[in-house]
Amino acid sequence: MQPTVTPLSPGLGVVVTGLDLASGSDDGLRATVCELVTRHHVVALEAQHLPPDRHVEIGRWFGDPLVHPHLPAIDGHPEILRVHKEPDDEATFGGEYWHADITFLSPPASVSLLQSLVLPPVGGDTLFANQHKAFEQLSPAFRSMLEGLNAVHVYPGRSEDEANVSAVHPVVRPHPETGRPALYVNPAFVTRFVGMTEAESRPLLEQLFAHQVQPEFTCRVRWTAGMLLLWDNRSVLHYAMNDYFGHQRTLQRVTSMEVGPR
């Protein structure tokens, strides 16, 4: 059965129906899903309802699923994080920041796979911003200047001198599969440029943070029951809306990591 692919915006993202990822491993299915993620950066697969083992198995299509060094996993599956908000919680899981997942490690995250379990009746959407387009819309001189910079990514509340909380990445990072350059900074994890202080880095970082989430680079995903949402952390930033106070929202996430030197 050929899937139906519906664009979410001109800039990125698709909703896909007609694929059943719970049916078992299949080379053709894997190739289809991986190609969709590479091409569209954000892929919302409707009505999957995956058991945890299968969720992790699909995560392995994109790299080694992460066992998070600082957050607890669900029982029996160390690779799966519970993304949960109680009706009376004020803050969202991970905070209200545009970010890419797990940029504080090296190699960083490749693809995240988030499945819905319990949704509010309205709200709780997730926004995405295309960082290839954000880079391409800068002037040639500005692009050239950024290509010579590296940035320090640090887990919030920790020191860059601690183990497993800090990494250095290029500010402009070519996608490892396509070679297409993308801005690779985000306000959740990036603290400064290499060779500069935080105070010296802040004006340029703030300019980049504002630029990289302009509306023309974005799409919005409205969650549905059992949806599996995949996004490429090398290509996009995301932001979880916190607009459903009084309602529960529960999802489960597998984050696959790039493969580093062996």
C-alpha positions as CSV (number, residue, x, y, z in Angstrom):
1,M,0.0,0.0,0.0
2,Q,1.4,3.4,-1.0
3,P,1.3,5.9,1.8
4,T,-0.5,9.2,1.5
5,V,1.9,12.1,2.2
6,T,0.4,15.6,3.0
7,P,2.7,18.6,3.4
8,L,2.5,20.5,6.7
9,S,4.0,23.7,5.3
10,P,6.0,24.9,2.3
11,G,9.2,24.8,4.4
12,L,9.1,21.4,6.0
13,G,7.1,18.6,7.4
14,V,4.6,16.0,6.2
15,V,1.7,13.9,7.7
16,V,1.7,10.3,6.5
17,T,-1.1,7.8,6.5
18,G,-1.2,4.3,5.1
19,L,2.0,3.0,6.8
20,D,1.9,0.4,9.6
21,L,5.1,0.4,11.5
22,A,3.8,-2.1,14.1
23,S,3.7,-4.9,11.6
24,G,7.4,-5.9,11.9
25,S,10.8,-5.1,10.4
26,D,10.8,-4.7,6.7
27,D,13.6,-3.3,4.5
28,G,11.2,-1.5,2.2
29,L,9.3,0.1,5.1
30,R,12.6,1.2,6.7
31,A,13.8,2.7,3.4
32,T,10.5,4.6,2.9
33,V,10.5,6.1,6.4
34,C,14.2,7.0,6.3
35,E,13.8,8.7,2.9
36,L,10.7,10.7,4.2
37,V,12.7,11.9,7.2
38,T,15.7,12.9,5.1
39,R,13.5,14.7,2.5
40,H,11.0,16.4,4.8
41,H,12.9,16.6,8.2
42,V,9.6,16.2,10.2
43,V,7.4,13.2,9.6
44,A,4.1,12.6,11.4
45,L,3.0,9.0,11.1
46,E,-0.7,8.6,12.0
47,A,-2.2,5.8,14.1
48,Q,0.9,3.7,14.9
49,H,0.3,2.7,18.6
50,L,3.7,1.0,18.9
51,P,4.6,-1.3,21.7
52,P,7.9,-0.2,23.5
53,D,10.1,-2.9,21.9
54,R,9.0,-1.9,18.4
55,H,9.5,1.8,19.2
56,V,13.1,1.1,20.2
57,E,13.6,-1.2,17.2
58,I,12.5,1.6,14.8
59,G,14.8,4.0,16.6
60,R,17.7,1.8,15.6
61,W,17.0,2.5,12.0
62,F,18.6,6.0,12.6
63,G,21.4,5.1,15.0
64,D,22.0,3.8,18.5
65,P,19.0,4.7,20.8
66,L,20.3,6.9,23.7
67,V,20.1,5.9,27.3
68,H,19.8,9.5,28.7
69,P,22.6,10.3,31.1
70,H,20.5,12.7,33.3
71,L,16.8,11.7,33.0
72,P,15.0,8.5,34.1
73,A,13.5,6.1,31.6
74,I,10.3,4.1,31.7
75,D,10.4,0.7,33.4
76,G,12.0,-2.0,31.4
77,H,13.1,0.2,28.5
78,P,16.1,2.4,29.3
79,E,16.0,3.9,25.8
80,I,12.5,5.4,26.3
81,L,11.9,8.7,28.0
82,R,8.5,9.5,29.4
83,V,7.5,13.0,28.3
84,H,4.7,13.8,30.8
85,K,2.8,16.8,32.1
86,E,0.1,16.5,34.9
87,P,-3.0,18.7,34.7
88,D,-1.7,21.0,37.4
89,D,1.9,21.1,36.2
90,E,2.9,24.6,35.0
91,A,6.1,23.7,33.1
92,T,6.5,21.4,30.2
93,F,9.0,18.5,29.9
94,G,12.4,20.0,29.0
95,G,11.2,23.6,29.4
96,E,9.9,26.2,26.9
97,Y,12.9,26.6,24.6
98,W,13.5,26.1,20.9
99,H,16.0,23.4,20.7
100,A,17.4,20.3,19.0
101,D,17.7,17.1,21.2
102,I,20.9,16.0,22.9
103,T,23.3,18.6,21.3
104,F,25.4,18.5,24.5
105,L,26.9,15.2,23.5
106,S,29.3,14.3,20.6
107,P,28.3,12.7,18.3
108,P,24.9,14.4,18.8
109,A,21.4,13.1,18.2
110,S,20.2,12.1,14.8
111,V,16.5,11.5,14.8
112,S,13.9,11.6,17.7
113,L,10.8,9.4,17.6
114,L,8.0,10.6,19.9
115,Q,4.7,8.7,20.3
116,S,1.5,10.1,21.8
117,L,-0.2,8.2,24.6
118,V,-2.5,10.7,26.3
119,L,-3.4,14.0,24.7
120,P,-5.3,17.1,25.9
121,P,-8.5,17.8,24.1
122,V,-6.9,20.9,22.4
123,G,-3.4,22.3,22.5
124,G,0.0,20.8,23.1
125,D,1.1,21.2,19.5
126,T,4.8,20.9,18.6
127,L,6.4,23.5,16.4
128,F,9.5,23.0,14.1
129,A,11.9,25.3,12.3
130,N,14.0,24.3,9.3
131,Q,17.6,25.2,9.9
132,H,18.7,24.6,6.4
133,K,16.4,27.4,5.3
134,A,17.5,29.6,8.2
135,F,21.1,29.3,7.1
136,E,20.3,29.8,3.4
137,Q,18.4,33.1,4.1
138,L,21.4,34.8,5.6
139,S,23.7,37.0,3.5
140,P,26.7,35.4,1.9
141,A,29.1,37.4,4.1
142,F,27.3,36.4,7.3
143,R,27.2,32.8,6.2
144,S,31.0,32.9,5.6
145,M,31.6,34.4,9.0
146,L,29.5,31.8,10.8
147,E,31.2,28.9,9.0
148,G,34.4,29.7,10.9
149,L,32.8,29.5,14.3
150,N,32.2,26.6,16.8
151,A,29.8,26.7,19.7
152,V,29.8,25.2,23.2
153,H,26.6,23.2,24.0
154,V,26.0,22.5,27.7
155,Y,23.3,20.6,29.6
156,P,21.2,23.2,31.4
157,G,22.4,24.0,35.0
158,R,25.7,22.1,34.6
159,S,29.3,23.2,33.9
160,E,31.0,22.7,30.6
161,D,33.9,21.1,32.5
162,E,31.8,18.1,33.7
163,A,31.6,14.8,31.9
164,N,28.6,14.0,29.6
165,V,27.2,17.5,29.8
166,S,29.2,19.5,27.2
167,A,30.2,19.3,23.5
168,V,31.6,21.5,20.8
169,H,29.9,21.6,17.4
170,P,30.3,23.8,14.3
171,V,27.8,26.7,14.2
172,V,27.2,25.7,10.6
173,R,27.0,21.9,10.4
174,P,26.7,20.0,7.1
175,H,24.1,17.3,7.3
176,P,26.0,14.0,7.5
177,E,23.8,12.3,4.8
178,T,23.0,15.1,2.4
179,G,25.9,17.5,3.0
180,R,23.4,20.4,3.1
181,P,24.5,23.0,5.6
182,A,22.3,24.1,8.5
183,L,22.5,26.4,11.5
184,Y,23.4,24.3,14.5
185,V,22.8,26.5,17.6
186,N,19.9,26.6,19.9
187,P,19.0,28.6,23.1
188,A,18.4,25.6,25.3
189,F,22.0,24.3,25.2
190,V,24.4,26.8,23.5
191,T,26.2,29.1,25.9
192,R,29.0,30.7,23.9
193,F,31.3,30.5,20.9
194,V,34.7,28.8,21.3
195,G,37.4,31.4,22.0
196,M,34.8,33.9,23.4
197,T,33.2,34.6,26.7
198,E,29.5,34.2,27.3
199,A,29.1,38.0,27.4
200,E,31.0,38.4,24.1
201,S,28.9,35.6,22.5
202,R,25.5,36.8,23.7
203,P,24.7,39.5,21.1
204,L,25.4,37.3,18.1
205,L,23.7,34.3,19.7
206,E,20.6,36.3,20.4
207,Q,20.5,37.4,16.8
208,L,20.8,33.9,15.5
209,F,18.2,32.5,18.0
210,A,15.7,35.1,16.7
211,H,16.5,34.5,13.1
212,Q,16.4,30.7,13.1
213,V,12.7,30.5,14.1
214,Q,11.1,33.0,11.8
215,P,7.6,31.9,10.7
216,E,8.5,31.2,7.1
217,F,10.9,28.5,8.3
218,T,8.3,26.7,10.5
219,C,5.5,24.1,10.6
220,R,3.1,23.1,13.4
221,V,2.2,19.5,14.3
222,R,-1.2,18.9,15.8
223,W,-1.0,15.6,17.7
224,T,-3.5,12.7,17.1
225,A,-4.0,9.5,19.0
226,G,-1.1,7.0,18.5
227,M,0.8,9.4,16.3
228,L,4.6,8.7,15.9
229,L,6.4,11.9,15.2
230,L,9.9,11.7,13.8
231,W,12.3,14.7,13.3
232,D,15.9,15.1,12.2
233,N,17.8,17.0,14.9
234,R,20.5,17.9,12.4
235,S,17.9,19.8,10.3
236,V,15.3,21.3,12.7
237,L,14.7,22.9,16.0
238,H,11.4,22.2,17.9
239,Y,9.3,23.8,20.6
240,A,6.5,22.2,22.7
241,M,3.5,24.5,23.2
242,N,2.5,24.9,26.9
243,D,-1.2,25.9,26.4
244,Y,-3.2,23.0,27.9
245,F,-3.2,23.7,31.7
246,G,-5.7,21.5,33.4
247,H,-5.1,18.5,31.1
248,Q,-2.7,15.6,31.1
249,R,-0.3,15.1,28.2
250,T,1.9,11.9,28.0
251,L,4.2,10.8,25.2
252,Q,7.2,8.5,25.0
253,R,10.5,9.4,23.2
254,V,13.3,7.4,21.7
255,T,16.3,9.5,20.5
256,S,18.7,7.9,18.1
257,M,22.3,9.1,18.1
258,E,24.7,9.6,15.2
259,V,27.3,7.0,14.9
260,G,30.8,8.3,15.9
261,P,34.2,6.9,15.1
262,R,34.5,3.2,15.8
